[in-house]
Amino acid sequence: MKQVFWTTRRILWSIGVGLVGFFIGGMASGEMGCFLGLIWGAGIGFGFASIFDQTHATKRVVVYWGATMALVGPFFGLIIGAAVFPYDSVVQEIVAGGIGAALGMLFGSLLGIVQLKRLRRRSQAPHLGAGGGWPG
């Protein structure tokens, strides 16, 4: 079975979340922030669309969850870290972002494993006959 890489859902999610990243990055850092935010947001959008496109139990869902949460993680790592203590240097921001990415990847992989098990359980369930009643 061949899987289509670019579906309408993936394109729309990439564009939508990419635009959000564009505006967030632009408000924070100007032109360079717009560009980086667009790439970052499009990656997150593509990841979520890939997760929601999964109907068959494949190990790709674990990779999609891990990569998407690794992209989301630095955002929350920087916000939570800034609430605890103000950043004195760029190195502290990089460390907080890296920790957020690592924790996001770990959490995302766990979510992916849960979804993979759910998809496998669903694919092994007995299917009803064409009439919708009990098989037989």
C-alpha positions as CSV (number, residue, x, y, z in Angstrom):
1,M,0.0,0.0,0.0
2,K,1.4,3.3,-1.1
3,Q,1.0,6.3,1.2
4,V,0.4,9.8,-0.3
5,F,2.9,12.3,1.1
6,W,1.1,15.5,0.4
7,T,-2.6,15.3,1.2
8,T,-5.0,18.3,1.3
9,R,-5.1,18.0,5.1
10,R,-1.3,18.2,5.4
11,I,-1.2,21.2,3.1
12,L,-3.9,23.1,4.9
13,W,-2.5,22.4,8.4
14,S,1.0,23.4,7.2
15,I,-0.2,26.6,5.7
16,G,-2.5,27.4,8.7
17,V,0.0,26.8,11.5
18,G,2.8,28.2,9.4
19,L,0.9,31.5,9.2
20,V,0.4,31.5,13.0
21,G,4.2,30.9,13.4
22,F,4.8,33.7,10.9
23,F,2.9,36.2,12.9
24,I,4.3,35.1,16.3
25,G,7.8,35.2,15.0
26,G,7.3,38.5,13.3
27,M,6.0,40.1,16.5
28,A,8.9,38.7,18.5
29,S,11.9,39.2,16.1
30,G,11.0,41.1,12.9
31,E,11.9,39.8,9.5
32,M,14.1,36.9,10.6
33,G,11.5,35.9,13.1
34,C,8.8,35.8,10.4
35,F,10.9,33.4,8.3
36,L,11.8,31.1,11.2
37,G,8.3,31.2,12.6
38,L,6.9,30.2,9.2
39,I,9.2,27.2,8.9
40,W,8.6,26.2,12.5
41,G,4.9,26.5,12.3
42,A,4.7,24.7,9.0
43,G,6.6,21.8,10.5
44,I,4.3,21.6,13.4
45,G,1.2,21.8,11.1
46,F,2.6,19.1,8.9
47,G,3.3,16.9,11.9
48,F,-0.2,17.2,13.3
49,A,-1.8,16.6,9.9
50,S,0.3,13.5,9.5
51,I,-0.8,12.3,12.9
52,F,-4.5,12.8,12.1
53,D,-4.1,11.2,8.7
54,Q,-3.0,7.9,10.2
55,T,-5.7,5.2,9.8
56,H,-3.4,2.1,9.7
57,A,-1.2,0.9,12.5
58,T,2.3,1.9,11.4
59,K,5.3,2.9,13.4
60,R,5.4,6.2,11.6
61,V,2.8,7.5,14.0
62,V,5.3,7.3,16.8
63,V,7.9,9.2,14.8
64,Y,5.3,11.9,13.8
65,W,4.3,12.4,17.4
66,G,7.9,12.6,18.6
67,A,9.0,15.0,16.0
68,T,5.9,17.3,16.3
69,M,6.2,17.5,20.1
70,A,9.9,18.1,19.8
71,L,9.0,21.2,17.7
72,V,6.4,22.3,20.2
73,G,8.5,21.6,23.3
74,P,10.9,24.6,23.0
75,F,8.0,27.0,23.0
76,F,6.7,25.7,26.3
77,G,10.1,25.2,27.7
78,L,10.9,28.9,27.2
79,I,7.6,30.0,28.6
80,I,7.8,27.9,31.7
81,G,11.4,28.8,32.2
82,A,10.7,32.5,31.9
83,A,8.0,32.2,34.5
84,V,10.4,30.6,37.0
85,F,13.4,32.9,36.4
86,P,14.4,35.6,33.9
87,Y,17.0,34.7,31.3
88,D,20.4,36.3,31.8
89,S,21.9,35.1,28.5
90,V,21.2,33.5,25.2
91,V,22.9,30.3,26.5
92,Q,20.2,29.9,29.1
93,E,17.5,30.4,26.5
94,I,19.2,27.7,24.3
95,V,19.4,25.3,27.2
96,A,15.7,25.8,28.1
97,G,14.7,25.3,24.5
98,G,16.8,22.2,24.2
99,I,15.3,20.7,27.4
100,G,11.8,21.6,26.1
101,A,12.6,19.8,22.8
102,A,13.9,16.7,24.5
103,L,11.0,16.5,26.9
104,G,8.6,17.1,24.0
105,M,10.1,14.3,22.0
106,L,9.9,11.9,24.9
107,F,6.3,12.9,25.7
108,G,5.4,12.8,22.0
109,S,6.9,9.3,21.6
110,L,4.8,8.1,24.5
111,L,1.7,9.5,22.9
112,G,2.6,7.9,19.6
113,I,3.0,4.5,21.3
114,V,-0.4,4.8,22.9
115,Q,-2.0,5.7,19.5
116,L,-0.1,2.9,17.7
117,K,-1.5,0.4,20.2
118,R,-5.0,1.8,19.8
119,L,-4.8,1.6,16.0
120,R,-3.5,-2.0,16.2
121,R,-6.4,-2.9,18.5
122,R,-8.9,-1.4,16.2
123,S,-7.5,-3.1,13.1
124,Q,-7.6,-6.5,14.9
125,A,-11.3,-6.1,15.9
126,P,-13.7,-8.4,14.1
127,H,-15.6,-6.7,11.3
128,L,-19.3,-7.0,11.0
129,G,-21.0,-8.3,7.8
130,A,-22.4,-6.1,5.1
131,G,-25.9,-6.1,6.8
132,G,-24.4,-4.4,9.9
133,G,-25.7,-7.2,12.2
134,W,-24.0,-10.2,13.7
135,P,-21.8,-12.1,11.4
136,G,-23.1,-15.5,10.4
